Amino acid sequence: MPMKRCVLLILAALVLQASWAAGSTVDCAAVPPGRARTCLLGEGWELVQDEDGVQVFTRDHPGSSVREVLARTRMSAPPKAVMDLLTDFDGYTRFMPATLERSKLLARENSTYYVFQQLALPFVDDRFYTIRLETRADPAGQGLTLSWRLSDDPRYRVQGRGSPLKVNDGYWALRAADSGRATDATYFVHTDPGRIWAFVANLANRVSVPDMVKTVRRRVERRGAP
């Protein structure tokens, strides 16, 4: 192993060890792409798929039998263009998975959004939920983040069809690449529909996440095409 590479791996290991000792989690989305995989593996992620420019990782979530899922890819569009697509909530049904039957922006409060979504699921009860999403910009101007969780705000409680979703936490981390002309995108989600066998939910997530990430990538790159 070349000396330079050996030194980098040792330094990475020391950083991870220090963060574990402090009880924190390394932000692997902020690590340069060449070292992101090593960072994720050190944080307990397992690489389960690496195809068509998308890497998919999963790991256990404390207190849940449904695993977390994380996907990484590069998109040939700047972070703002990707974010513009991701915050077009009313247009989600045009490019998100077919199980998303309805997506409606209920309210916007500065950088916070409240969105109702209805899922049409095969073989089981449908699910519905309202999520609270927030956008944040990197102070250095190198990236944008869209994070979300289920909303408990009574002002935006909407009754849908079927059962309410049990868990839906996640984020998109968008980092500028190629002098701002491209985006290194990281997608994280931990979602549990409830009342479904865990192995079914895990399999569905492993299939749907890379498909969704590829669809977003394709859509935003087509938008930017001349």
trRosetta pair geometry for C-beta under 8 A, 3 or more apart (Angstrom, degrees):
i j d omega theta_ij theta_ji phi_ij phi_ji
1 5 5.6 -115 176 84 94 116
1 6 5.0 112 117 -66 118 99
2 5 4.6 82 67 11 92 105
2 6 6.8 -159 93 -11 45 89
3 6 5.5 -58 -148 36 32 115
3 7 6.4 32 156 -21 67 104
4 7 5.9 -55 -153 34 30 110
4 8 6.6 29 152 -19 64 106
5 8 5.7 -55 -150 35 34 112
5 9 6.4 33 154 -18 66 105
6 9 5.9 -57 -151 36 30 110
6 10 6.5 29 153 -18 64 107
7 10 5.7 -56 -150 36 32 111
7 11 6.3 31 154 -18 66 106
8 11 5.8 -55 -148 37 31 110
8 12 6.3 33 153 -21 65 106
8 35 7.5 -120 164 -99 119 126
9 12 5.6 -52 -146 35 32 113
9 13 6.4 34 154 -21 64 105
9 38 7.3 -118 -120 -158 80 151
10 13 5.7 -54 -151 34 31 112
10 14 6.5 31 152 -19 65 105
11 14 5.7 -54 -150 35 33 112
11 15 6.5 35 152 -21 66 103
12 15 5.7 -53 -151 33 32 112
12 16 6.5 30 153 -16 65 106
12 35 6.5 -154 -100 -166 138 124
12 38 5.9 18 154 127 160 130
12 39 7.0 -112 -163 -80 118 73
12 42 7.2 -162 148 -35 103 160
13 16 5.8 -56 -149 38 31 110
13 17 6.2 32 153 -20 66 108
13 42 7.3 -157 -109 -119 58 139
14 17 5.6 -53 -144 37 31 112
14 18 6.3 32 156 -20 64 105
15 18 5.9 -56 -150 35 29 110
15 19 6.5 24 155 -16 64 107
15 26 7.1 81 133 -105 102 132
16 19 5.9 -58 -149 37 31 108
16 20 6.4 31 155 -18 66 105
16 26 6.1 -54 -109 -35 72 144
16 39 7.4 -177 -79 -136 114 63
16 42 4.5 -77 -119 157 159 138
16 43 7.3 -131 -137 -65 114 68
17 20 5.9 -54 -149 35 31 110
17 21 6.4 32 153 -21 64 106
18 21 5.7 -54 -150 34 32 112
18 22 6.5 23 154 -13 65 108
19 22 5.7 -60 -149 41 34 107
19 24 4.9 -86 -168 75 86 93
19 25 6.9 85 156 -132 124 8
19 26 5.1 116 82 -60 173 85
20 23 7.5 42 -180 -72 34 25
20 24 7.9 -111 -77 54 21 55
25 43 6.6 70 -159 -143 89 122
26 31 7.5 31 154 -46 114 123
26 39 5.9 -127 118 -169 137 106
26 42 7.4 18 33 94 146 113
26 43 5.8 -128 48 -78 103 121
27 30 4.5 35 114 13 112 113
27 31 7.5 166 103 -26 63 82
28 31 5.1 -38 -155 12 52 122
28 36 5.6 104 171 -152 95 76
28 39 4.0 162 -121 118 103 124
28 40 5.0 111 -179 -68 167 73
28 43 6.1 -114 -38 -3 130 146
28 186 7.6 156 99 -127 84 157
29 36 7.7 46 -106 -133 25 119
29 173 3.7 34 178 91 150 159
29 175 6.9 168 160 -31 82 121
29 186 4.1 -129 -117 40 103 156
29 188 8.0 -88 -61 -28 127 120
30 143 8.0 -141 -106 27 79 160
30 173 7.6 -89 -54 172 66 142
30 175 7.0 151 -115 -87 48 139
31 35 5.1 -103 164 91 115 97
31 36 4.8 154 87 -91 107 66
31 39 4.6 150 10 -24 169 160
32 35 5.4 60 68 25 85 98
32 36 7.0 -133 95 -40 36 85
33 36 5.4 -35 -138 -2 35 122
33 72 7.8 157 -129 165 89 134
33 74 7.4 3 -107 -67 152 113
33 177 7.5 36 -28 -110 130 137
33 184 5.5 -136 -69 -124 112 143
35 38 5.3 -54 -166 43 65 114
35 39 5.9 71 137 -28 82 103
36 39 5.5 -57 -149 36 34 115
36 40 6.2 31 156 -19 69 106
36 72 6.4 141 129 -128 146 168
37 40 5.8 -55 -147 36 31 109
37 41 6.4 30 156 -17 65 106
37 47 7.1 15 -152 -74 103 132
37 55 6.9 -91 -96 -176 103 166
38 41 5.9 -55 -146 37 29 110
38 42 6.3 29 154 -18 63 109
39 42 5.8 -63 -155 38 28 111
39 43 6.5 19 152 -15 65 111
40 43 5.6 -62 -148 39 34 108
40 45 4.1 -41 166 49 92 140
40 47 7.7 95 104 -65 125 87
40 57 5.5 -113 163 -81 137 171
40 70 7.0 -155 -139 92 130 144
41 45 6.1 -85 -84 67 34 83
41 46 7.9 74 -120 -96 72 34
41 47 7.1 -32 -82 -25 99 100
43 59 7.6 -87 116 -55 81 168
44 59 4.8 90 123 -146 93 141
44 60 7.4 -74 159 38 125 83
45 57 3.8 19 176 170 120 135
45 58 7.1 136 -155 64 74 19
45 59 4.8 -86 -102 -44 51 121
45 70 6.3 -53 -126 43 138 130
46 57 6.2 145 67 -159 37 76
46 58 5.6 -30 59 64 95 71
46 59 6.2 141 5 -81 82 70
47 50 6.3 8 178 -45 118 109
47 55 6.5 -47 -136 -170 103 102
47 56 7.5 110 -156 78 58 49
47 57 5.5 -42 -92 -97 49 82
48 56 5.5 -58 66 101 89 97
48 57 6.7 135 9 -122 85 27
48 58 5.4 17 -13 7 137 105
48 206 6.3 -70 117 -138 145 120
49 54 7.3 3 116 105 106 90
49 55 7.2 164 93 -154 63 38
49 56 4.0 16 54 42 103 115
49 206 7.2 133 -18 -174 130 95
49 210 6.1 -69 102 -56 147 150
50 54 7.7 -166 -141 91 38 46
50 55 5.0 4 -109 -109 82 77
50 56 7.5 -147 -65 23 47 69
51 54 6.5 -16 72 56 58 84
51 210 7.4 50 62 -174 99 151
52 210 7.9 108 61 174 114 117
52 214 6.4 13 118 -105 132 130
53 73 5.4 72 134 -142 89 99
53 74 6.7 -91 -177 40 114 80
53 217 7.8 178 101 165 127 170
54 71 5.7 -3 -175 -171 103 111
54 72 7.1 157 -154 76 55 44
54 73 4.6 -28 -100 -76 73 116
54 210 5.0 134 118 -142 144 97
54 213 5.5 129 -130 97 136 131
54 214 6.1 -84 -36 -64 146 90
54 217 7.9 -143 -73 -11 111 150
55 71 6.7 161 83 -153 50 57
55 72 4.8 -7 56 53 100 96
55 73 7.4 174 19 -68 67 63
56 69 6.8 -18 -168 -167 96 96
56 70 7.4 153 -156 83 49 47
56 71 4.9 -15 -102 -100 72 88
56 206 6.8 111 148 -149 144 72
56 209 6.2 124 -129 96 120 120
56 210 5.1 -68 -61 -63 133 110
57 69 7.3 150 82 -158 52 47
57 70 4.6 -15 62 64 100 97
57 71 7.5 -177 21 -77 69 40
57 72 8.0 30 -2 -5 106 100
58 67 4.5 44 -179 139 110 138
58 68 6.5 156 -155 80 59 54
58 69 5.4 -21 -99 -100 82 65
58 70 7.5 174 -82 21 34 73
58 202 7.4 72 -155 -158 152 101
58 205 7.8 110 -106 106 120 120
58 206 6.8 -41 -56 -90 137 100
59 67 6.2 160 75 -165 23 101
59 68 5.3 -15 60 56 78 104
59 70 7.9 7 8 4 99 111
60 64 8.0 164 -178 72 68 77
60 67 6.0 -64 -95 -115 35 85
60 68 7.6 21 100 12 11 90
61 64 4.3 -8 88 54 110 117
61 66 6.7 -11 35 85 127 63
61 67 6.3 158 -9 -139 92 32
61 68 4.9 117 -65 -36 105 93
61 190 5.4 105 -91 -139 153 136
64 67 8.0 177 107 -69 104 25
64 167 7.3 -42 -114 10 146 168
64 190 7.3 105 74 -178 163 118
64 192 6.1 -122 -154 -66 127 144
65 198 3.7 -72 125 -102 114 153
66 167 7.5 172 65 60 138 133
66 190 7.1 127 109 -168 103 78
66 191 7.3 -86 141 87 144 41
66 192 4.5 174 28 -96 152 94
66 198 5.5 -141 -69 -141 65 88
66 201 4.9 -47 -113 110 115 135
66 202 6.1 -166 -139 -66 64 80
66 205 7.4 109 -173 -18 102 147
67 190 7.9 -114 133 -122 31 86
67 202 5.3 59 20 -121 104 108
67 205 7.3 -167 70 75 85 146
68 188 6.9 -4 180 -168 108 92
68 189 7.3 169 -158 88 67 39
68 190 4.5 -40 -105 -83 80 101
69 188 7.3 163 89 -151 52 47
69 189 5.5 -11 62 61 95 85
69 190 7.5 158 19 -82 68 51
69 205 4.9 -162 -33 155 147 117
69 206 6.8 -159 -112 -84 130 53
69 209 4.9 -144 143 -56 141 163
70 186 6.7 -7 -171 -173 99 94
70 187 6.9 163 -154 86 50 53
70 188 4.8 -8 -105 -102 87 78
70 189 7.9 168 -80 21 48 57
71 186 7.4 163 84 -154 46 48
71 187 4.7 -6 57 57 93 102
71 209 5.3 174 -32 150 133 110
71 210 5.9 174 -119 -87 142 63
71 213 4.7 -122 118 -48 146 158
72 184 7.2 -1 -167 -180 98 86
72 185 7.0 163 -150 88 50 55
72 186 5.2 -13 -100 -102 82 74
72 187 7.7 -169 -73 21 37 70
73 184 8.0 -178 95 -152 32 51
73 185 5.6 -13 64 61 75 100
73 213 5.6 139 2 157 136 121
73 214 7.6 161 -86 -81 169 57
73 217 5.8 -65 119 -74 143 142
74 177 6.3 -70 -138 67 109 158
74 182 5.8 16 -180 166 101 126
74 183 6.9 160 -157 83 57 47
74 184 5.5 -29 -101 -100 78 61
74 185 7.2 154 -107 15 24 80
75 82 5.9 108 80 -85 154 125
75 182 6.4 166 84 -164 49 76
75 183 4.6 -9 57 59 99 99
75 185 5.5 37 -7 -13 113 126
75 216 7.7 -63 -93 119 141 88
75 217 4.8 -144 -103 -129 98 83
75 220 5.7 22 -178 81 137 130
75 221 6.3 -142 -167 -57 85 96
76 181 7.5 -13 -164 141 65 88
76 182 5.5 -40 -117 -109 41 95
76 221 5.0 58 59 -117 96 109
76 224 7.1 -153 113 76 82 141
77 81 4.2 -100 166 84 115 136
77 82 5.8 140 96 -51 113 83
77 181 8.0 -71 -132 166 14 53
77 182 6.9 58 33 -125 25 46
77 183 6.1 -25 78 3 65 113
77 220 4.6 -125 33 143 158 107
77 221 5.8 -141 -33 -87 111 55
77 223 7.2 43 -111 69 150 100
77 224 4.6 -175 -104 -25 105 151
78 81 5.2 97 59 6 73 102
78 82 7.4 -140 101 -3 40 89
78 176 6.7 1 -149 -119 79 91
78 180 5.5 11 -117 168 111 74
78 181 6.3 -63 -68 -135 85 21
78 182 7.3 -31 -83 -30 44 7
78 183 6.4 103 -171 -52 20 100
79 82 5.6 -60 -150 38 37 111
79 83 6.1 34 155 -19 72 107
79 143 5.7 -176 -106 -135 161 49
79 144 4.8 149 160 15 123 105
79 174 4.0 132 -135 136 100 120
79 175 7.1 137 -79 20 128 1
79 176 5.5 -77 -17 -72 117 73
79 183 4.9 133 -76 -107 62 118
80 83 5.6 -55 -144 39 33 111
80 84 6.3 41 154 -26 66 101
80 144 7.0 110 -82 -21 51 147
81 84 5.7 -47 -148 29 31 115
81 85 6.9 30 152 -15 60 102
81 183 7.9 -146 58 -26 91 134
81 220 5.7 122 131 -168 100 107
81 223 6.6 174 -176 95 113 126
81 224 5.9 32 -173 -69 161 116
82 85 5.9 -58 -159 35 34 109
82 86 6.3 26 150 -15 68 111
82 144 7.8 171 76 61 101 123
82 172 7.7 -153 142 157 116 138
82 174 5.3 174 81 -122 137 144
82 183 5.2 -70 -18 34 145 173
82 185 6.4 -154 -162 -88 159 126
82 216 7.5 61 -150 160 92 109
82 220 5.2 15 -100 -134 65 163
83 86 5.5 -58 -141 42 35 110
83 87 6.1 19 163 -8 70 110
83 135 6.8 86 -161 -137 124 128
83 144 4.9 -30 -68 107 140 155
83 146 6.6 159 -130 -44 87 119
83 172 8.0 171 -99 101 71 132
83 174 6.3 -126 -55 25 93 160
84 87 6.4 -65 -142 44 24 98
84 88 6.8 37 152 -36 60 102
85 88 5.8 -50 -156 14 34 116
85 216 6.7 140 119 -156 135 86
85 219 6.2 138 -153 112 145 115
85 220 5.0 -108 -13 -86 156 98
85 223 6.9 -159 -74 -7 119 157
86 146 5.5 -160 129 8 139 167
86 172 5.9 -101 -133 33 162 163
86 216 7.3 30 -79 -145 88 129
87 113 7.0 173 -144 -40 94 158
87 133 8.0 -178 -112 118 82 142
87 135 6.9 -15 -80 -64 133 136
87 146 7.0 -153 -65 -109 89 139
88 91 4.1 -17 142 38 111 119
88 92 7.2 165 102 -52 74 62
89 92 5.8 -15 -163 -28 42 113
89 103 5.4 -136 170 151 75 111
89 104 7.3 37 129 143 109 6
89 105 4.5 119 71 -63 129 94
89 113 6.7 172 -35 164 146 144
89 115 4.7 -124 -160 -116 148 133
90 103 6.4 -175 -117 102 25 87
90 104 6.4 40 -105 -120 79 44
90 105 5.6 -66 -47 0 91 100
91 94 5.1 -35 -180 19 79 120
91 95 7.4 24 140 12 90 99
91 103 7.8 -49 54 80 22 124
92 95 7.0 -96 -163 53 38 74
92 96 4.5 6 172 -9 86 132
92 100 6.0 -76 131 141 112 148
92 103 3.8 17 46 38 126 165
92 117 7.6 -40 81 -112 154 114
93 96 6.4 -52 -97 43 27 100
93 100 5.8 -147 -100 113 70 98
93 101 7.0 16 -116 175 123 17
93 102 6.7 -12 -65 -105 135 25
93 103 5.7 -175 -36 15 87 102
95 215 5.4 162 170 157 89 113
95 216 7.1 114 135 -86 125 52
95 219 4.9 27 -147 -79 156 151
96 100 4.5 0 105 37 124 149
96 103 7.3 83 26 -33 147 146
96 212 6.5 15 -145 -132 69 103
96 215 7.2 143 -108 104 29 145
97 100 5.7 104 70 -2 70 96
97 208 5.5 -15 -76 -151 157 107
97 211 6.6 77 -89 102 103 120
97 212 5.8 -57 -38 -81 99 100
97 215 7.8 178 -60 10 59 159
98 120 7.9 -64 139 68 74 106
99 119 5.1 12 152 -158 95 91
99 120 5.9 -154 -155 63 55 62
99 121 5.9 37 -148 -89 116 60
99 122 8.0 -93 -102 -11 103 80
99 208 7.7 -35 19 -121 132 141
100 103 6.1 10 171 -45 117 109
100 117 6.3 -46 -144 -167 96 113
100 118 7.7 110 -164 76 53 52
100 119 6.2 -41 -98 -104 46 69
101 118 4.8 -57 68 101 103 98
101 119 6.5 138 7 -136 93 15
101 120 4.3 81 -50 -18 127 108
101 126 7.8 -20 7 -150 141 130
102 116 7.4 -14 119 115 105 91
102 117 6.5 169 91 -150 65 45
102 118 4.0 30 43 35 105 110
103 115 6.4 1 -170 178 84 115
103 116 7.5 168 -149 88 38 53
103 117 5.0 2 -104 -106 73 88
103 118 7.9 -137 -60 26 45 67
104 115 6.7 159 80 -159 42 67
104 116 4.8 -11 60 59 98 97
104 117 7.6 180 22 -75 66 46
105 108 6.8 -2 178 -47 119 96
105 113 6.4 -60 -138 -166 98 111
105 114 7.5 103 -165 77 57 54
105 115 5.5 -36 -101 -103 51 84
106 114 4.5 -57 64 104 110 100
106 115 6.4 -175 5 -98 87 25
106 116 5.6 81 -47 -16 116 98
106 130 6.9 -6 -3 -140 149 118
106 156 4.8 118 114 -139 154 110
106 158 7.2 -149 -88 -37 138 129
107 113 7.4 169 89 -154 52 48
107 114 4.7 19 50 41 88 114
107 155 7.5 -6 -2 123 157 118
107 156 6.2 -115 17 -87 117 124
108 112 7.1 154 -159 85 53 52
108 113 5.2 -16 -106 -104 78 73
108 114 7.7 -150 -72 20 38 72
109 112 4.7 -15 67 66 90 104
109 113 8.0 -174 27 -76 64 30
109 114 7.9 42 1 -15 99 100
111 134 5.8 56 125 -159 94 73
111 135 4.7 -119 -169 57 100 84
111 136 7.0 92 157 -73 148 51
112 132 6.6 -10 -170 -173 103 91
112 133 7.0 154 -157 82 53 49
112 134 5.2 -20 -101 -97 73 80
113 132 7.5 156 80 -158 49 44
113 133 4.5 -15 60 62 99 101
113 134 7.7 -174 20 -75 73 33
113 135 7.8 51 -8 -18 107 97
114 130 6.1 10 -177 177 92 110
114 131 7.5 174 -149 85 49 42
114 132 5.8 -17 -100 -102 73 66
114 133 7.8 -177 -78 21 26 77
114 151 5.8 46 -133 -78 98 164
114 153 6.8 -79 -110 57 138 136
114 155 8.0 -50 -140 93 178 97
114 156 4.3 -79 167 -134 146 168
115 130 6.9 165 83 -154 37 64
115 131 5.5 -16 61 58 90 87
115 133 6.4 15 5 -1 116 120
116 128 7.3 5 -174 -176 90 100
116 129 7.5 -179 -146 97 56 37
116 130 4.9 -31 -94 -98 70 83
116 156 7.3 -154 -58 172 96 95
116 158 4.5 -1 -115 42 143 150
116 160 7.2 169 -179 -64 109 116
117 128 6.9 -179 94 -149 51 60
117 129 6.1 -8 58 62 88 77
117 130 7.7 151 16 -97 68 35
117 131 6.9 5 7 2 114 107
118 126 7.0 14 -179 163 85 124
118 127 7.9 165 -158 92 46 48
118 128 4.9 -13 -109 -106 68 96
118 160 4.8 -176 -103 -152 96 132
118 161 6.3 53 -152 32 121 93
119 126 5.9 175 91 -167 67 78
119 127 4.4 4 53 61 120 87
119 128 6.8 -161 20 -75 74 45
119 162 7.7 -72 71 54 80 153
119 165 7.5 80 11 -69 131 115
119 193 8.0 -100 80 -117 155 118
120 126 5.4 -27 -114 -116 44 115
121 124 5.2 -32 115 66 125 89
121 125 7.1 32 59 91 120 32
121 126 5.6 164 20 -109 86 49
121 127 6.2 48 -19 1 128 94
121 162 7.7 99 25 -131 106 164
121 193 7.3 79 -82 -145 162 157
124 193 7.6 92 111 129 145 144
124 195 7.5 157 -169 111 125 96
124 196 5.9 -3 -123 -94 170 107
125 162 4.3 144 162 -150 90 99
125 163 5.0 64 116 -2 136 104
125 195 7.3 11 35 95 119 136
126 160 7.5 -114 121 136 112 108
126 161 5.0 19 80 108 139 95
126 162 3.2 -153 73 -39 71 145
126 163 7.5 155 84 22 48 63
127 160 7.8 41 144 96 32 136
127 162 5.4 -81 -63 107 27 136
127 163 5.9 -33 -107 72 68 72
127 164 7.1 57 -159 -177 77 14
127 165 4.7 75 174 -72 122 82
127 193 5.3 -107 -68 -145 154 100
128 158 7.3 -104 157 100 127 93
128 159 7.6 78 93 174 151 31
128 160 2.5 153 -101 57 170 148
128 161 6.3 114 -40 42 127 48
128 162 6.2 141 -11 59 90 95
128 163 7.7 169 25 86 75 27
128 164 6.2 -55 72 -106 72 53
128 165 7.0 -142 79 -18 23 88
129 150 5.8 -79 -170 -121 122 99
129 160 7.6 -55 -17 12 32 142
129 164 6.0 99 -87 -161 76 75
129 165 4.0 -43 -51 28 132 116
129 168 6.0 125 118 11 166 144
130 150 7.2 85 77 -161 56 67
130 151 4.5 -58 112 47 97 118
130 153 7.8 -98 114 52 134 87
130 156 5.1 168 177 130 153 101
130 157 6.6 -132 11 -109 146 35
130 158 5.7 118 -61 23 118 96
131 148 4.7 27 168 -179 124 123
131 149 6.7 164 -152 86 85 21
131 150 5.9 -67 -105 -104 66 37
131 151 5.9 147 -151 -18 13 93
131 168 6.0 -81 -93 103 119 128
132 148 6.4 161 80 -149 45 72
132 149 6.0 -17 56 64 93 72
132 150 7.4 38 11 129 86 17
132 151 4.1 116 -38 -85 96 94
132 153 6.9 101 -75 -4 125 118
133 146 6.1 3 -175 -176 113 90
133 147 6.9 165 -150 85 64 38
133 148 4.2 -26 -96 -91 78 101
134 146 7.4 171 84 -149 41 48
134 147 5.5 -14 58 60 89 87
134 148 7.4 168 15 -80 65 52
135 144 6.6 -11 -168 -176 96 105
135 145 7.0 155 -154 83 48 53
135 146 5.4 -17 -99 -98 75 74
136 144 7.1 159 83 -159 47 58
136 145 4.7 -9 57 57 95 102
136 147 7.5 6 6 6 110 106
137 141 7.3 6 167 -104 109 46
137 143 7.6 163 -158 94 52 46
137 144 5.5 -26 -106 -105 63 77
137 145 7.9 -164 -75 20 21 75
138 141 6.3 -111 87 -6 92 10
138 142 4.9 -59 94 53 151 71
138 143 4.2 67 -18 53 134 76
138 144 7.0 -102 -6 -64 85 36
138 145 7.7 100 -51 -16 78 96
138 175 7.9 61 -35 -113 152 72
141 176 7.9 3 132 -9 66 145
142 175 6.1 8 142 -153 93 76
142 176 4.9 -117 -163 28 62 109
143 173 6.7 18 168 178 135 75
143 174 5.4 170 -159 93 85 59
143 175 4.2 -31 -91 -102 129 53
143 176 6.0 -135 -70 -9 66 74
144 174 4.7 -4 58 60 81 114
145 171 6.0 -7 -172 -174 97 119
145 172 6.8 170 -153 86 49 59
145 173 5.2 -7 -108 -108 91 65
145 174 7.0 -168 -77 22 42 75
146 171 6.4 160 87 -156 50 65
146 172 4.5 14 51 46 99 102
146 174 7.9 39 1 -9 91 110
147 170 7.1 -167 -148 104 59 42
147 171 3.9 -18 -102 -100 78 103
147 172 7.9 -148 -68 30 47 55
148 168 7.1 -30 119 129 108 94
148 169 7.1 -174 95 -143 63 38
148 170 5.8 -1 55 59 92 75
148 171 7.1 168 15 -82 66 55
149 168 7.0 148 -150 92 38 67
149 169 5.0 8 -106 -107 83 79
150 165 6.9 -161 -95 87 125 103
150 167 7.2 -112 -20 -138 126 31
150 168 5.4 103 -58 48 88 91
150 169 7.7 -64 -7 -63 77 69
151 156 5.7 -16 123 82 152 121
151 157 8.0 -147 106 -78 104 61
153 156 5.1 38 88 29 107 99
153 157 7.4 -157 94 -42 54 78
154 157 5.3 -29 -147 -12 46 122
160 164 7.7 121 43 -91 104 63
163 194 6.8 -117 127 83 133 120
163 195 6.8 26 79 31 170 140
165 168 5.4 28 129 -30 140 117
165 191 7.1 -36 -176 -164 126 98
165 192 7.8 132 178 81 81 51
165 193 5.9 -66 -131 -125 78 54
165 194 7.0 157 -161 9 38 108
166 192 4.7 -55 80 99 116 95
166 193 6.4 82 15 148 98 13
166 194 3.4 125 -37 -48 128 113
167 190 6.3 -46 140 124 123 86
167 191 5.8 178 100 -143 79 36
167 192 4.0 42 37 32 112 96
167 194 7.8 130 3 -46 77 91
168 189 7.6 -25 -157 -161 65 98
168 190 7.9 172 -139 88 23 55
168 191 4.7 24 -107 -115 67 96
169 189 7.2 152 86 -153 50 50
169 190 5.0 -3 60 57 97 95
169 191 7.4 -174 29 -72 53 60
170 187 7.3 11 179 -180 119 72
170 188 5.3 -178 -150 98 75 65
170 189 3.7 -10 -97 -101 133 67
170 190 6.7 174 -70 19 79 56
170 191 7.2 -23 -39 -47 120 96
171 186 7.9 18 103 104 92 91
171 187 7.7 -168 94 -145 48 42
171 188 5.2 12 48 51 79 103
172 185 6.5 -24 -166 -162 95 97
172 186 7.2 150 -159 80 46 53
172 187 5.5 -12 -104 -102 73 73
173 185 7.3 149 79 -157 54 46
173 186 4.3 -5 55 57 102 105
173 188 7.7 34 -5 -2 102 106
174 183 5.0 -24 -162 -163 94 124
174 184 7.7 145 -158 73 43 49
174 185 5.5 -8 -106 -105 72 77
174 186 8.0 -152 -66 28 36 67
175 183 6.8 132 64 -160 42 66
175 184 4.6 -23 65 61 101 99
175 185 7.8 -169 25 -74 69 34
175 186 7.8 35 -2 -2 104 101
176 179 8.0 -51 158 139 108 13
176 180 4.8 -16 -164 -103 125 58
176 182 7.7 110 -169 76 51 51
176 183 6.7 -44 -106 -104 35 63
176 184 8.0 -3 75 18 11 84
177 180 7.9 154 59 -64 24 16
177 181 7.7 -70 93 62 60 61
177 182 4.3 -49 81 87 96 98
177 183 6.2 156 21 -105 98 10
177 184 4.8 95 -40 -27 132 92
178 181 4.6 -69 109 58 107 95
178 182 4.0 57 30 17 123 111
185 213 7.4 169 107 -154 125 103
185 216 7.8 -146 149 107 166 128
185 217 7.5 -157 38 -83 146 95
187 209 6.9 175 106 -167 125 99
187 212 7.8 -161 156 98 166 109
187 213 5.5 -148 17 -93 148 112
189 205 7.3 -155 93 -150 115 115
189 209 6.7 -162 38 -106 125 116
191 201 7.9 -146 101 -174 77 113
191 205 6.9 165 55 -99 98 120
192 201 6.5 33 -131 -175 59 159
193 196 5.1 31 75 8 114 131
193 201 6.1 -163 21 -109 98 117
196 200 5.4 -106 164 79 102 122
196 201 5.2 117 101 -55 119 101
197 200 4.5 85 70 4 92 107
197 201 7.2 -169 92 -6 47 85
198 201 5.6 -57 -148 39 36 110
198 202 6.1 35 156 -19 70 107
199 202 5.7 -50 -142 39 33 112
199 203 6.2 35 157 -20 64 106
200 203 5.9 -56 -148 37 28 109
200 204 6.3 29 154 -19 63 108
201 204 5.7 -56 -147 37 30 112
201 205 6.3 29 156 -19 65 107
202 205 5.8 -55 -147 36 30 110
202 206 6.4 29 156 -20 64 107
203 206 5.8 -56 -148 35 31 111
203 207 6.5 22 156 -12 65 108
204 207 6.0 -64 -151 40 29 105
204 208 5.8 12 162 -10 69 117
205 208 6.1 -61 -130 44 26 101
205 209 5.7 29 173 -27 66 111
206 209 6.7 -43 -131 26 18 109
206 210 7.8 6 171 -1 49 104
207 210 7.4 -78 -169 40 25 94
207 211 6.6 13 153 -11 63 121
208 211 5.6 -68 -149 44 34 113
208 212 5.9 34 158 -23 72 110
209 212 5.9 -58 -146 36 27 109
209 213 6.4 25 159 -17 64 107
210 213 5.6 -54 -142 38 35 111
210 214 6.2 35 159 -18 67 106
211 214 5.9 -57 -150 38 28 110
211 215 6.3 30 152 -22 63 108
212 215 5.5 -55 -149 34 32 114
212 216 6.5 32 154 -18 66 103
213 216 5.8 -52 -149 35 32 110
213 217 6.3 33 152 -19 64 107
214 217 5.6 -54 -147 38 32 114
214 218 6.1 32 156 -19 66 107
215 218 5.8 -54 -145 38 29 110
215 219 6.1 29 156 -20 64 110
216 219 5.8 -58 -145 37 28 111
216 220 6.2 18 162 -12 66 109
217 220 6.4 -61 -144 39 24 101
217 221 6.2 18 161 -14 63 113
218 221 6.0 -63 -145 40 25 107
218 222 6.3 25 158 -19 63 109
219 222 5.9 -59 -151 35 27 110
219 223 6.6 32 152 -23 62 104
220 223 5.5 -46 -151 30 36 117
220 224 6.6 25 155 -11 64 107
221 224 5.9 -61 -150 42 34 105
221 225 6.7 53 148 -45 64 94
222 225 5.4 -35 -151 4 38 119
